[in-house]
Amino acid sequence: MTAHDSLVVAGRPFASRLMLGTGKFRDHHVMRDAIAASGAQIVTVAIRRVELNAPGHEGLLDRLDLDRLQLLPNTAGCRTAAEALRVARLARALTGVDWVKLEVIPDARYLLPDSLETLRAAEVLVGEGFTVLPYVQPDAVLARALQAAGCATVMPLGSPIGSGRGLLTAALVRTVVEAVDVPVVVDAGLGVPSDAAQAMELGAQAVLVNTAVAEAHDPVGMAAAFGLAVQAGRAGFLAGRMEVRDHASPSSPVTGVVRLPDPEVPLP
């Protein structure tokens, strides 16, 4: 990597390619320390956690260094485009931030995003001046449509939200990477740092994690590990991987090798 290899979202450069969610941490102190350890510069927060003065929610924004961090409110919990539009507008009114992670998820079992409703909401929000980062299924056709609509990124899932099953959609994520020019951010389902490295090696420009860090035995240590994995995966992608072969290929030259006689021939 070079000093100029920055993640650029909506014209703004970021040194870190790891985004971090703020949910599920046991308290705000651990959340804050994990963010610092990860090196993340973009953090997501469900707008209902800002809006509601419920136990565990109050003071959330006060714990975030918003002079250093880009806040990314999300529309978690919205099931339709109409609900997402209402929450995104509320988020901008409450925070003064026009970035939004767009989530439209009517499926309660697998938490899979609704492609049509997401695209509809994205078109409206871009028209209203939002910087839209949509959470989507890994669909190259949809990704191109979202880019055409003016979205700042596309964020395909690696596997179902919170499952920790890793990058089950690797082949499809690769098609999204090849389909669009905006940054591809792999979001959801990554469970361990090697999952993040794999996503970066495929050519994703960034990853977003939450549960894998928040539910780790040592969230701060895991956050730091994800930060390192993203750097390693990006460096590997830029270096260019070796050709995959169906057969073995010796790493040392075979010429000039000293060979012993056939074992069936007795030595003199």
C-alpha positions in Angstrom: 0.0 0.0 0.0 1.0 3.6 -0.5 0.3 6.7 1.4 -2.1 7.7 -1.4 -4.1 4.5 -1.3 -7.1 6.0 0.5 -10.7 4.9 0.6 -12.7 7.7 -1.1 -16.4 7.9 -0.4 -18.4 10.8 -1.9 -15.1 12.6 -2.6 -13.8 12.3 1.0 -10.7 10.3 1.6 -10.3 7.9 4.6 -7.1 6.3 5.7 -9.0 3.3 7.2 -10.9 0.8 5.1 -12.6 -0.7 8.1 -16.1 0.6 9.1 -17.5 -0.3 12.5 -21.0 -0.6 13.9 -21.9 0.6 17.4 -24.5 -1.9 18.3 -24.3 -4.9 20.7 -21.4 -3.7 22.8 -21.8 -4.3 26.5 -21.3 -0.6 27.3 -20.2 2.7 25.7 -16.7 2.5 27.1 -16.0 -0.8 25.4 -17.5 0.6 22.2 -15.3 3.7 22.3 -12.2 1.7 23.0 -12.9 -0.8 20.2 -13.4 2.0 17.7 -10.1 3.5 18.7 -8.3 0.2 18.5 -9.7 -0.6 15.1 -8.6 2.6 13.5 -12.0 3.0 11.9 -13.0 6.4 10.8 -16.6 5.7 9.7 -19.1 4.4 12.4 -22.7 3.4 11.9 -25.4 4.0 14.4 -29.1 3.0 14.3 -31.0 6.3 14.4 -33.5 4.8 16.9 -30.6 4.6 19.4 -30.1 8.3 19.0 -33.8 9.2 19.1 -34.8 7.1 22.1 -33.8 7.9 25.6 -33.9 4.3 26.6 -31.4 2.5 28.9 -28.2 1.9 27.1 -29.0 4.4 24.4 -28.6 7.7 26.1 -25.3 9.5 25.6 -24.3 7.4 22.6 -23.3 10.3 20.4 -21.5 11.9 23.3 -19.1 8.9 23.4 -18.1 9.3 19.8 -15.4 11.7 18.7 -17.3 13.2 15.9 -14.4 15.6 15.1 -12.5 12.5 14.0 -15.2 10.1 12.9 -17.7 10.2 10.1 -21.1 9.4 11.5 -23.1 7.0 9.4 -26.7 6.8 10.6 -28.6 3.7 9.4 -32.2 2.9 8.8 -32.1 -0.4 10.6 -35.5 -1.8 11.4 -37.2 -0.3 8.3 -39.2 -2.7 6.2 -40.2 -0.5 3.3 -38.9 2.4 1.2 -41.4 4.8 2.9 -40.2 3.8 6.4 -36.5 4.2 5.4 -37.2 7.7 3.9 -38.8 8.8 7.1 -36.0 7.5 9.3 -33.3 9.0 7.0 -34.9 12.4 7.2 -35.2 12.1 10.9 -31.6 11.2 11.2 -30.5 14.2 9.3 -32.7 16.4 11.4 -31.3 15.0 14.6 -27.7 14.8 13.7 -27.1 17.3 11.0 -25.4 14.5 9.0 -26.6 13.8 5.4 -24.8 10.4 5.2 -27.1 7.4 5.5 -26.6 3.7 5.5 -29.7 2.6 3.7 -31.3 -0.6 5.0 -34.7 -1.9 3.9 -35.2 -5.3 5.4 -38.7 -6.9 5.5 -37.4 -10.4 6.1 -37.4 -11.0 9.9 -35.8 -14.5 9.8 -32.7 -14.0 7.6 -32.6 -10.2 7.5 -32.2 -10.1 3.8 -32.5 -6.7 2.2 -35.3 -5.9 -0.3 -33.7 -4.9 -3.6 -36.6 -3.1 -5.2 -37.5 -1.0 -2.1 -33.8 -0.2 -1.5 -33.4 1.1 -5.1 -36.6 3.2 -4.8 -35.5 4.7 -1.5 -32.0 5.4 -2.8 -33.3 7.3 -5.8 -35.3 9.6 -3.6 -32.6 10.1 -1.0 -30.0 11.0 -3.5 -32.4 13.5 -5.0 -32.7 15.0 -1.6 -29.0 15.5 -1.2 -28.1 12.5 0.9 -24.9 10.5 0.6 -26.4 7.1 0.3 -24.5 3.8 1.2 -27.0 1.0 0.5 -26.9 -2.4 2.1 -27.8 -4.9 -0.6 -27.7 -8.5 -1.8 -24.6 -9.2 -3.9 -26.3 -8.6 -7.2 -24.2 -6.9 -9.9 -27.2 -5.7 -11.9 -28.7 -4.0 -8.8 -25.2 -2.6 -8.0 -25.0 -0.9 -11.4 -28.5 0.5 -10.9 -27.6 1.9 -7.5 -24.5 3.5 -8.9 -26.5 5.0 -11.7 -28.9 6.4 -9.1 -26.0 8.2 -7.5 -25.2 6.1 -4.5 -21.8 6.7 -3.0 -21.1 3.0 -2.4 -22.7 -0.4 -2.6 -22.6 -2.7 0.4 -23.2 -6.3 -0.5 -23.7 -8.8 2.3 -21.1 -11.5 3.0 -23.6 -13.7 4.8 -26.7 -13.1 6.9 -26.4 -10.2 9.5 -24.9 -11.3 12.7 -24.4 -14.9 11.6 -20.6 -14.9 11.7 -20.6 -17.3 8.8 -18.0 -15.4 6.8 -17.9 -14.6 3.1 -20.3 -17.2 1.7 -21.1 -14.9 -1.2 -17.5 -14.5 -2.4 -18.1 -15.4 -6.1 -21.1 -12.9 -6.2 -19.1 -10.2 -4.4 -16.5 -10.5 -7.1 -19.1 -9.8 -9.8 -20.2 -6.7 -7.9 -16.6 -5.5 -7.6 -16.2 -5.9 -11.4 -19.5 -4.2 -12.2 -19.2 -0.8 -10.5 -16.7 2.0 -10.0 -18.0 3.2 -6.6 -16.5 1.5 -3.6 -17.8 -1.9 -2.7 -18.0 -2.4 1.0 -18.7 -5.9 2.2 -21.1 -5.7 5.1 -22.7 -8.4 7.3 -21.8 -11.9 8.4 -18.0 -11.5 8.7 -17.0 -13.4 11.8 -13.2 -13.3 12.1 -10.4 -11.1 10.7 -9.5 -13.6 8.0 -13.0 -13.1 6.5 -12.3 -9.4 6.2 -8.9 -10.1 4.6 -10.6 -12.4 2.1 -13.1 -9.7 1.2 -10.3 -7.2 0.6 -8.3 -9.7 -1.4 -11.3 -10.0 -3.8 -11.1 -6.3 -4.5 -13.6 -4.9 -2.1 -12.6 -1.4 -1.1 -13.7 -1.7 2.6 -15.6 -3.9 5.1 -18.1 -3.1 7.8 -18.3 -5.2 10.9 -20.2 -5.0 14.2 -21.3 -8.3 15.8 -17.9 -10.0 15.2 -16.2 -7.3 17.3 -19.0 -6.6 19.9 -19.6 -10.2 20.8 -15.9 -11.3 20.9 -14.5 -12.2 24.3 -12.1 -9.3 23.9 -13.9 -6.7 21.7 -11.0 -4.3 21.8 -8.5 -6.9 20.8 -10.8 -8.2 18.0 -11.3 -4.7 16.7 -7.5 -4.2 16.5 -7.2 -7.6 14.7 -9.8 -6.6 12.1 -8.0 -3.4 11.5 -4.8 -5.3 10.7 -6.6 -7.9 8.6 -8.1 -5.2 6.4 -4.7 -3.7 5.8 -3.2 -7.1 5.0 -6.0 -8.0 2.6 -5.7 -4.7 0.8 -1.9 -5.0 0.5 -2.4 -8.5 -0.9 -4.9 -7.3 -3.5 -2.6 -4.5 -4.6 0.4 -6.9 -4.8 -1.5 -9.2 -7.1 -2.0 -12.9 -6.3 -0.2 -15.7 -8.0 -1.8 -17.8 -10.7 -3.9 -20.6 -9.4 -2.8 -24.0 -10.9 -4.3 -27.4 -11.1 -0.9 -29.1 -10.4 2.1 -28.6 -8.2 4.9 -26.2 -9.2 8.3 -26.5 -7.6 9.6 -23.4 -5.8 13.2 -24.3 -6.5 14.8 -25.1 -10.0 15.0 -28.8 -10.8 18.2 -28.4 -12.9 21.5 -29.3 -11.2 19.8 -31.3 -8.4 22.1 -34.0 -7.0 20.2 -37.3 -7.2 20.9 -40.6 -5.4 20.9 -43.8 -7.3 17.7 -45.8 -7.6 17.0 -47.3 -4.2 16.7 -50.7 -5.8 20.3 -50.5 -7.0 22.8 -51.4 -4.3 25.4 -48.8 -3.5 29.0 -49.7 -4.2 
